[in-house]
Amino acid sequence: MTYTALVAGGGIAGTSAAIALSKAGITPVVYEAYERAADNVGAFLTLAVNALDALHALDLDLGDLGFDTPKIRITNGSGRRLGELPYGTGLPGGQVSRTMKRADLYRFLREQAVHRGVRFEYGKRLVDATATGDGVQASFADGSTVAADLLIGADGLRSRTREIIDPAAPGARYAGLLNTGGYARGLGTGCEPGMMHAIFGKRCFFAYAAHPNGEVWWAANPAQPAELSPADVAAITPGEWRARLNDLFRGDRGPALDIIAATGEIFAGWNTYTMPAVPTWHRDRMIIIGDAAHAAAPSSGQGAAMAIEDAVVLATCLRDSPDVEAAFHAYERLRRHRVERVVRQGNRTGGWKALSPLARAPRDVIMSLAMRHVTRTGADPNGWIYDHHLDWDVLTG
């Protein structure tokens, strides 16, 4: 059945959804709140093989975007190696997980969407939407209104669509951590290109990977018990970030201090949030996907992957179901268990980043034993995440 779809949000979830809908024969228009594309938003991220598999379902190939990161090596602040894990087994074509700048992924997805005829409207912040029986009427902050057969809320953690669907829906919860990072140059870390290193430091978590061009991409998660406003986080100067990070990593073994010293510009920081289980994903002709429905902690490395998977599944459900209501129910049946399991796992590992000194020792023992089990048995505890396959041609409705 042919529909018109209003997609609220032009990030990874919204743009992926527009591409998937277009492939399914549905006409999407993306309405983005900001006045321009998000080409300079965010730092970098890793797309695990399940995300690449979902992109393949949309006939998308990242090509040389980013660099391969097939494994992650975990150590503690004393320099003790706790173990090594794969980011899933490679895809049949030999592709492995890839790390890339978030802005480059945004740009790639938008270019692919435009190439397929998707229209983007900028400066369109959704304020309200009402069901019209056989469709939805949406209102925007600039006073304009738009009618469509359905509304897909891909508008992130602060989703207005989620509030419209269920005014009692839970909101994002602060996770007690800040994020920052940067790109270091002219530094030899001795690590092989493509190996992601995760250091559970004595006072702060630090991750880094060496790009084949010699750059070192890194991120840090300083604990911040009291939530800061976006303005307060933005007011932290690069010099203050540098001083704070130098203090946090001064007692650790590892390259964190050298990497920070070799970084010309440290990212402006941002808060980390998690999302409690959202009980209502859809109502009438409106539905939420991506972070609007199930934000995964950054430690899961699955936020973008879950959004891309959502896009594929929702589009095929709309393609194969007799009506919108049936499609939405099929989509939730296929997605809720998986994404909420990913969120729970991410919250567990994210909580390990800000433990007290007394709690760090048992954490390290648990992680080390788990890694030894993986090495001994070859069983990947995260295989259920990475081995997930989506087949565009298989009926999902």
C-alpha positions in Angstrom: 0.0 0.0 0.0 1.3 3.5 -0.9 1.5 6.0 2.0 3.0 9.5 2.6 5.1 9.7 5.7 6.2 12.8 7.7 9.5 12.0 9.4 10.3 14.2 12.3 14.1 14.4 12.7 16.9 14.4 10.2 19.5 12.5 12.2 20.6 8.9 11.7 17.2 7.4 12.6 15.2 9.8 10.5 17.3 9.8 7.4 17.7 6.0 7.5 13.9 5.7 7.9 13.4 8.0 4.9 15.7 5.8 2.8 14.0 2.6 3.9 10.5 4.0 3.3 11.4 5.2 -0.1 12.7 1.7 -1.0 9.4 0.3 0.3 7.4 2.5 -2.1 6.4 5.0 0.6 6.8 8.8 0.0 8.7 10.3 3.0 9.5 14.0 3.7 12.0 14.7 6.5 11.3 17.7 8.7 14.4 18.8 10.7 14.2 21.2 13.6 17.5 22.9 12.9 18.1 25.4 10.1 20.7 23.3 8.4 22.1 19.7 8.2 24.0 18.3 11.2 27.3 18.0 9.3 29.3 19.3 12.2 27.4 17.6 15.1 29.0 15.0 17.3 32.3 13.2 17.5 32.8 9.7 16.2 31.1 6.4 16.6 31.6 2.7 15.7 29.0 0.9 13.5 29.1 -2.8 14.4 28.5 -5.5 11.8 24.8 -5.6 12.6 24.5 -2.0 11.6 26.4 -2.7 8.4 24.1 -5.6 7.7 21.0 -3.3 8.1 22.6 -0.8 5.7 23.1 -3.6 3.2 19.4 -4.3 3.4 18.9 -0.7 2.2 21.5 -1.2 -0.6 24.0 1.1 1.2 27.7 0.5 1.3 29.9 2.8 3.4 32.9 2.2 1.1 36.0 3.9 2.5 34.1 5.9 5.1 36.0 5.6 8.4 38.3 2.7 9.2 38.0 -0.9 10.3 37.8 -1.6 14.0 37.2 -5.4 14.3 38.2 -5.8 18.0 38.2 -4.0 21.3 40.9 -4.5 24.0 40.0 -3.8 27.6 42.5 -2.8 30.3 42.3 -1.1 33.7 44.0 2.0 35.1 46.9 0.0 36.4 47.7 -1.2 32.8 46.4 -4.8 33.4 44.9 -6.3 30.3 41.4 -7.7 31.1 40.8 -9.2 27.8 39.9 -8.7 24.1 36.6 -9.0 22.3 35.5 -9.0 18.7 32.9 -6.5 17.5 31.1 -9.5 16.0 32.2 -11.8 13.2 32.7 -10.3 9.8 29.9 -10.2 7.3 29.9 -12.7 4.3 31.6 -10.1 2.2 34.4 -9.7 4.7 33.3 -6.4 6.2 34.0 -5.8 9.9 32.9 -3.0 12.2 33.9 0.5 11.2 34.6 3.7 13.2 33.8 7.0 11.5 33.0 10.6 12.3 29.4 11.1 13.1 29.2 14.1 10.7 30.5 11.9 7.8 27.8 9.3 8.5 25.1 12.1 8.5 26.4 13.4 5.3 26.6 10.0 3.6 23.0 9.1 4.6 21.6 12.5 3.6 23.3 12.3 0.2 21.9 8.8 -0.3 18.4 9.9 0.7 18.5 12.9 -1.7 19.8 10.7 -4.5 16.7 8.6 -4.0 14.4 11.6 -4.2 13.8 12.2 -0.5 12.9 15.8 0.4 14.3 17.6 3.5 12.7 20.6 5.1 14.9 22.5 7.6 13.8 24.9 10.4 10.7 22.7 11.1 10.4 22.0 14.8 7.4 19.8 15.5 5.1 21.2 18.2 1.9 19.2 17.9 0.2 16.5 15.8 -3.3 15.2 15.7 -4.9 12.2 14.2 -7.4 12.9 11.3 -8.9 9.4 11.0 -7.0 8.4 7.9 -3.9 10.4 8.6 -2.0 13.0 10.7 -1.9 16.8 10.8 1.4 18.1 12.1 2.1 21.7 13.3 5.5 23.3 13.5 7.0 26.2 15.5 7.0 28.4 12.4 3.2 28.3 12.2 3.1 25.9 9.3 1.1 22.7 9.1 1.5 19.5 7.1 -0.8 16.5 6.5 0.4 13.0 5.8 -0.8 9.4 6.1 1.6 8.8 9.1 4.1 10.5 11.4 7.4 8.8 12.3 9.1 10.4 15.3 12.8 10.1 14.9 13.4 13.2 17.0 15.8 11.8 19.6 16.0 11.8 23.4 13.9 14.9 23.8 11.3 13.6 21.4 8.2 15.8 21.0 6.5 13.0 19.1 6.9 10.7 22.2 5.1 13.3 24.3 2.3 13.7 21.8 1.7 10.0 21.6 1.8 9.6 25.4 2.0 12.8 27.6 2.9 10.5 30.6 5.8 8.9 28.8 9.1 8.8 30.7 11.9 11.2 29.6 15.6 10.7 29.4 17.5 10.2 32.6 20.9 11.6 33.3 23.6 8.9 33.6 26.1 10.7 35.8 28.7 11.0 33.1 30.0 13.6 30.7 31.5 13.0 27.3 34.4 14.6 25.5 37.2 13.6 23.2 39.3 14.7 20.3 41.8 13.8 17.5 45.5 13.5 18.5 48.2 14.0 15.8 51.9 13.3 15.6 51.8 10.7 18.3 52.9 7.0 18.2 50.9 4.9 20.6 52.3 1.6 19.5 48.8 0.2 19.0 47.8 -1.5 15.8 45.5 0.6 13.6 41.9 -0.4 14.0 42.2 -1.9 17.5 39.7 -0.1 19.8 41.2 0.3 23.3 38.9 0.7 26.4 40.6 1.7 29.6 38.6 1.6 32.8 40.8 4.1 34.6 41.1 4.7 38.3 39.1 7.9 38.1 37.8 8.0 34.5 37.0 5.9 31.5 39.1 6.4 28.3 38.9 4.9 24.8 41.0 5.3 21.8 41.8 3.9 18.4 44.6 4.6 15.9 43.4 5.6 12.4 45.5 4.2 9.5 46.6 7.8 8.7 48.3 8.1 12.1 45.6 10.1 14.0 44.4 8.8 17.3 40.7 9.2 17.9 39.8 9.2 21.6 36.9 9.8 24.0 36.6 10.2 27.8 33.7 9.9 30.3 34.4 12.0 33.4 32.0 11.4 36.2 29.7 14.3 37.0 27.2 13.3 39.7 25.0 16.5 39.4 23.5 17.1 36.0 24.8 20.2 34.3 22.6 22.3 32.0 23.6 22.3 28.3 24.7 25.9 28.8 26.9 25.0 31.8 28.5 22.1 29.8 29.1 24.4 26.8 30.7 26.9 29.1 33.6 24.5 30.1 36.5 25.9 28.1 39.0 23.7 26.3 41.7 24.7 28.8 39.4 23.6 31.7 38.7 20.3 30.0 42.4 19.7 29.5 43.2 20.5 33.1 40.4 18.3 34.4 41.4 15.3 32.2 45.1 15.6 33.1 44.1 15.5 36.7 41.8 12.4 36.2 44.4 10.4 34.3 47.5 11.4 36.2 47.5 8.2 38.3 46.8 5.8 35.4 49.2 3.7 33.4 48.6 4.0 29.7 48.7 6.6 26.9 45.8 8.9 28.0 48.0 11.8 29.1 50.2 11.7 26.0 47.1 11.5 23.7 45.5 14.5 25.4 48.7 16.5 25.1 48.9 15.8 21.4 45.3 16.9 20.8 44.9 20.4 19.4 41.2 20.9 20.1 39.2 19.0 22.7 35.5 18.5 21.9 32.9 20.7 23.6 31.4 18.2 26.1 27.9 16.8 26.4 25.9 14.9 29.0 25.2 11.2 28.8 21.6 10.0 29.2 19.7 6.7 29.3 16.0 6.1 28.5 13.7 4.1 30.7 11.5 1.6 28.9 8.9 3.6 27.0 5.5 1.8 27.3 3.8 3.3 24.3 5.6 3.5 21.0 2.6 4.3 18.8 -0.9 5.7 18.7 -3.2 6.2 15.8 -1.0 7.1 12.8 2.0 8.1 14.9 5.1 6.1 16.0 8.5 6.7 17.5 11.8 5.0 16.5 15.5 5.3 17.4 16.5 7.2 20.6 13.0 8.6 20.9 11.8 5.1 21.8 14.9 3.3 23.3 18.1 5.3 23.8 21.0 2.9 24.3 23.9 4.0 26.6 27.0 5.0 24.6 28.9 2.0 26.2 26.7 -0.4 24.2 28.0 1.1 20.9 24.6 0.3 19.5 22.6 3.6 19.4 23.0 4.2 15.7 22.8 0.5 14.9 19.4 0.2 16.6 18.1 3.2 14.7 19.1 1.8 11.4 17.6 -1.6 12.2 14.4 0.2 13.3 14.2 1.9 9.9 14.5 -1.3 7.9 12.0 -3.2 10.0 9.4 -0.4 10.1 9.6 0.1 6.3 9.1 -3.6 5.6 6.2 -3.8 8.1 4.5 -0.9 6.4 5.2 -2.6 3.0 3.8 -6.0 4.0 0.9 -5.2 6.4 -2.7 -4.6 5.4 -2.9 -1.2 7.2 -0.9 1.2 9.3 -2.2 -0.1 12.7 -1.2 -3.7 11.8 2.2 -2.5 10.6 2.9 -0.6 13.8 1.9 -3.7 15.9 4.1 -5.9 13.8 7.0 -3.5 14.1 6.8 -3.4 17.9 6.5 -7.2 18.2 9.7 -7.5 16.1 11.7 -4.8 17.8 10.8 -4.3 21.5 12.5 -7.3 23.0 15.7 -6.8 21.1 16.2 -3.1 21.7 15.3 -3.2 25.4 17.7 -6.1 25.9 20.4 -4.0 24.2 19.5 -1.0 26.4 19.8 -3.1 29.6 23.2 -4.4 28.6 24.4 -0.9 27.8 23.3 0.4 31.1 25.1 -2.4 32.9 28.4 -1.7 31.2 28.0 2.0 31.4 27.6 1.8 35.1 31.1 0.3 35.3 32.6 3.5 34.2 32.0 5.4 37.4 32.5 2.9 40.2 34.1 3.7 43.6 37.6 2.4 44.3 36.2 -0.5 46.4 33.9 -1.6 43.5 36.6 -1.5 40.8 38.5 -4.5 42.0 35.5 -7.0 41.7 34.6 -5.4 38.4 38.0 -6.1 37.0 37.9 -9.7 38.3 34.4 -10.3 36.7 35.5 -8.8 33.4 38.8 -10.7 33.4 37.0 -14.0 34.0 34.5 -13.3 31.3 37.2 -12.5 28.8 39.0 -15.8 29.7 35.8 -17.7 29.1 35.5 -16.1 25.6 39.1 -16.9 24.8 38.8 -20.5 26.0 35.4 -21.3 24.4 35.4 -18.9 21.4 31.8 -18.0 22.5 31.1 -14.3 22.0 28.7 -13.1 24.8 27.6 -10.3 22.5 27.0 -12.6 19.5 23.2 -12.1 19.8 23.7 -8.4 19.2 26.1 -8.6 16.3 24.8 -11.7 14.4 21.3 -10.2 13.9 20.4 -10.3 10.2 17.7 -8.4 8.4 16.5 -9.7 5.0 14.7 -7.0 3.0 12.9 -9.6 0.9 11.5 -11.6 3.8 8.0 -10.8 4.8 8.0 -9.2 8.3 4.4 -8.2 8.8 
